[in-house]
Amino acid sequence: MPGITKVPTGDQPEDVEEQIRNMCLDFISNPNAIILAVTAANQDLANSDALKLARLVDPEGERTIGVLTKVDIMDQGTDCCEILDNKVIPLRRGYIAVINRSQKDIIENLEIRKGLAKEFSYFQSHPRYRNMIMKCGTRNLARTLNQLLMHHIRDVLPDIKSRISKLLLQVTTNLDALGESIDDQSFSNKGAIILKIISQFTNYFINKVDGKGSNEIIEEITELYGGARISYIFNEIFGKKLKQLDPFEGLEDDDIRTAIANANGTRPSLFVPEISFDLLVRRQIARLEQPGLQCLDLIVDEMQKMIGQTDIIEFHRFPDLRDRIMEVVNQLLKDCILPTSKMISNLIQIELAYINTSHPDFIGGKAAVAAAQQAHQQRLKQQMTGGNSTGNGEGGLPAPPPIPPASPIVPHHHPSSNPSLLSPSASSAPVGGGGFLGLFSSSAKTNNAPPPNPSHAIVSRNNAAQVDDFKGIRLPQVSKY
């Protein structure tokens, strides 16, 4: 490992230290690399930049060898024997001391062979190093590295052979799939090849829709894909959107009263007019169109994604053909968007054109009246149950519920002070707290007070009953798709 320059000199860049550090890390990060942590023996080992970098990628010291240089210029009375004995900063591969040629030897062109002999003579004659001669010298360093290399090759060779065999098999398979050269083939044969590629593309796309091709990309995706995603859009997103639609959203009781009054004209009605029912229901049915169009957009996006990810081996051989196929298929998909949108709008228009009140799931006026009467009776029972604690009859019987005053029907542009203009059946208040049956009672007192909401001309208890009847009518469930 080379020394790391701290201060740039000359034309060196300002970040020379960072560049050298990153270069060293790129090499030593390879798990198959042997790290030579070179450190001068005449400096403190704890300040070694080489050992610091080596510990970043090899904290256990499994593939790091410490190399001590400048052993011959250490201070008098000092040596590096403790480091060579692996007692200071332990490394599994240990340390080896070497003596390189000095600057004077380089200037005098001292041969490497003579330099190695000079190095061996120094260690052999030193009283401390000659007892650990196997850990000293460039020759011992070379022998140690050679042994490590042989052992490493022996350990990784089976895995390398296995990977090479797999790569060879994969390449052979790809070559077989690509087929022979088409330069020398006739025009008809080239057309057959193109037709075959288009068929393979089509089958690959169909398999994705059917879920048969998901195993090929199971390791690459962690979400729904292809046909599963389309099914999720229909059943979960679109289906839940329809179920979450409130049939009375944006439809207030005042709107229902106004529609009923407009349909009745100057004559009061005992039942809900069909004209007002059709008018209000059509407005709610029209809200089903937007979820359908949103579902169409989601399906188109998913299919475009599937087309872009449909890749076969032949496309690597003919990239221009791939681009052309993708362009044509995407254009076909875009051409289908407008007719599909029109079909969705037509389905809604069909529902708006005719309200099928003869459907078995349709709750008509009779059932709605029965439901309103049942709800009214249930409210009366709740009121009576709540009055048990304040009974005024014998045996603690509850007091009968008070009869609320009735609001008369006030025709538009007619004075409210003239009771003779009111129909007896229309001006009668319901007995026993109101409800639909109260429409047929005429024994209650009248009250000529003006209606509480001046924006509506007709507000009475029979209007409230009609509103309850209208809200009790239930259309058949809209089919999912």
Protein Blocks (a to p, Z undefined) as FASTA:
>chain_A
ZZddfbdghjbcfklmmmmmmmmmmmmmpmkbccdddddfkbcfklpmklmmmmmmmmno
mmcccddehklmgcehiacklmmnopmbgcfklpaddddddfklmmnopafklmmmmmmm
mmmmpmklmmmmmlgcjklmmmmmmmmmmmmmmmmmmmmmmmmmmmmmmmmmmmmmnopa
fklpcfklmmmmmmmmmmmmmmmmmmmmnopmmmmmmmmpccdehjllmmmmmmmmmmmm
mmmpcfkgoiafklmmmmmmmmnomaccfbdcfklmmmmmmmmmmmmmmmmmmmmmmmmm
mmmmmmmmmccfklmmmmmlmmmmmmmmmmmmmmmmmmmmmmmmmmmmmmmmpccfkbfk
lccfklmmmmmmmmmmmmmmmmmmmmmmmccbehhiacddddddddddddehiafklmkl
pcfklmpccehhiajklmmpckbccdfbdcfblkbfbdcfklmmmmmmmmmpccddddfZ
Z
